[in-house]
Amino acid sequence: MKKLKPILGMILTSAVLFLSACSGSSETETKAAGEKGKTYEFKMTHVTQTGHIWHKFAEKFAEELEARSDGRMKLEIYPAAQLGPEADMVQQLSSGSLDFALITVPYLSSRFPELDAWNMPFLFEDLEDVLAAQETEPAQKMLGLLDSQGLKGMDYFFAANHNLLVNGDPIQSIDDVKGRKIRFAGGASVIDFWKGLGASPIAMGLPEVYNAMQTGVIDGVSIDTNPMLSEKFYEIGKTYVLTNHMAFGGIVTASKTKYESMPEEDQKIIDEALAAAVEWGEKEIVAISDKNLKELEKLVDVVELKNREQFSGEAKKIYEEYSNKSELIKEFISTVKKE
């Protein structure tokens, strides 16, 4: 028995060491699992249909989030304003019940008047000018304005420039717009400009446009090539006039509360995923703009605006009026015109 005691002691000691090792391994694994980070199931919404470039951009953002977070970040997308109109989106973002939304600049300009700078008529020559303008200092200042309402302006994402789809005679001069009932998206500057030319600008939601134009409630609509195809507006309009009169885009907006509650490393993942999605999306926009136009040429009469200088000359009055209202608008217009 005396000989067995040392042996039993060794066995017991080994057992204790083994159990301690097992316990240590479990703690390490738990700690390692914790270090992998929190999991997220984000929600994002926008106003367009699934065939629109905005939805494809949102899908790319979801893809980048999941890849860069090693699967910790998932993004569920609600297209076509499934979570409510843009006013509801802002409320949900402010309360933290929604994580991201791609909100149109025309709507946001109703809450932040300085953003009306983007709606200025005939300010940009083409889409490339618009994409360059979003990188300017005044454009970045505008993103910061959203903080005051519990929002975080993450980045811009434009769709294309607006043209005019009309029934009746095509628009080629200022006289041609007089008395025409046209649906415009945009801020106060848009309404003031077209009213000044003698048109009857009408504000209405995009889902209402098809029926309104089909029944003659409106004579035309300011629209870019994406919804011309995705919303099938070519079925209810006769002539698509390439006025190129307004940039149309949105701001990728986050819930400020939700974003700021995340660890810095997770914020960085989101920022980098968004930057990658925006870069991808901008290349897609440029590529599909020409493709969309070629497709539309088979479906409606596509004509150039012959007297653009006549319209852009009148637009200078709006630039001056709104520059006097806001230093930021003045700075933005001045910067764009210099480039």
Secondary structure, DSSP 8 states (H G I E B T S, - for coil): -TTHHHHHHHHHHHHHHHHHHHHHHHHHHHHHHHHT---EEEEEE-SS-TTSHHHHHHHHHHHHHHHHTTT-EEEEEE-TTTT--HHHHHHHHHHTS--EEEEEHHHHTTTSGGGGGGG-TT--SSHHHHHHHTTSHHHHHHHHGGGGGTEEEEEEEEEEEEEEEESSS---SGGGGTT-EEE--S-HHHHHHHHHTT-EEE---HHHHHHHHHTTS-SEEEE-HHHHHHTTGGGT-SEEEEEEEEEEEEEEEEEHHHHHTS-HHHHHHHHHHHHHHHHHHHHHHHHHHHHHHHHHTTTSEEEE-TTHHHHHHHHHHHHHHHHTT-HHHHHHHHHHHH-
